Amino acid sequence: MLCSLICLASLKTPAQQVISPYVLRIGEKITYTVSFERFPNVAYAEIGTYSRGRLGNQDAVELRGKFKTIDFFGAAFYSVDESRTVFIDPVTGMPLYVSSINNLNGLPRETITNYLGAPSQGFDLLSLIYKIRQTGGSGSASLFENGRLYGVTTQPFGTERAKTEAGEFDSTIVTVQSDYLTERGIKDMRIDLSNDENRVPVIVRIKTEKGELRLSAATVQLAIPEAEPLPLATATPIPTPMPKVIATPLPYVENQPLAAELAFDLGESLEYRLSVAGRPIGNFVIQAAERKQVDGRDSLLLHAIATQSAPGNRAFVVGDTIFAQVNPDTLAPRRAEIRSNGSLSSYNQSIQFDPGTGAITMNAGRVDAPIGTHTLLSLLYAIRSFNLKPSKDLRNPVNDTRVAVFWENQPYIFTLRPSEPDSITVQGQKTSAQMISITTGSNPAIDQLNMRIWLGTDGRRLPLRFAIGQYDAELVSDTIVAPR
């Protein structure tokens, strides 16, 4: 299995879907100063959570945002003057009603999109910010802007002490990748989320061909909102309904289908043959086994187990197991465990991940880590939904993806470098695959393993092959096993 292989190879080398309260703090308002390269104060930006009430027959939260460039900057580089009001579903975070006002041409031009009749296909830009805060910057989502649907992938990749006019914050750096950004000439986008329970986006860096735009929090306010009814989405009067008895919440349903943004289905079972220098030594299976409530939270069980072991195999024995309980939407782990009965039993451990602080507790103690830090097993599934397009200039690999990964007893930042798709042979047949190389740049023992993974180029992005040190694993079967 993947973790067992890495542990053995290392010995041979030198040395919940409900939006959390912190996202929807009614009365919260964040303002930003905006700089561009050496030019300060080139624009103004703000976001806020203004009210909560009824929009038609829907419970709704009102978000507002504004971005306006100053005249000289707009004339020379970019010109933006837009304000946006979005009413979102407080349970899913999806937009119910979007009003966008563009003031660039003198007379305000308003664009309204009403989702009360038909659900939105994705988040808009403003509601997406709050989705990223809710997930701690780890996961994927759909963005619907200008009549088009885009995939968006976010990943924590490090921590820093962010200094702004609003104060100093311990923060997690989150990378944002999407074709929406690429089409607009944005090479790189990173958001610093504060590590407290509010996960305030305190710094936003947007790198373009012309330079870097930087938004820095100037004020973070929490005012008591005035009691004010929300406007109706249409002018049609809505009759006052007769009082109804509050319905009992629906019971939790086990093994619901996974989000469409994920590249795999519940029950997917992948079997691999493991070889050393071309000599098969055993088989193992990884599986998205089941989706159930664990400790009162909706959880997806990712499972890996050794199913065959050839004579003389020291890497694992039949029955060796690794599992991870993860958030079904973001795949961020909550608990993981390694159970080996062979020569790798010294690596056995139970691991707990705190989704609020990022702290990781294991047999050896407790360490701090970025929120959303992956295990190797959860990364194997998450990587299939990443935006892994190779950079056009290999000397400037702007499309490298950085992911926080827990290794043995501490987190490291793994750099995933995508290559151009190529043809490989799997089980005697040619197939198109993209090689992703994995390095840390900080741990020579890990980097000497020369970790690589080949992903299929279709929508499922199947992991077709792994190479870790002297070990190679190749996919031999792909089935769906009904969840238990």
Disulfide bonds with the S-S distance in Angstrom:
none
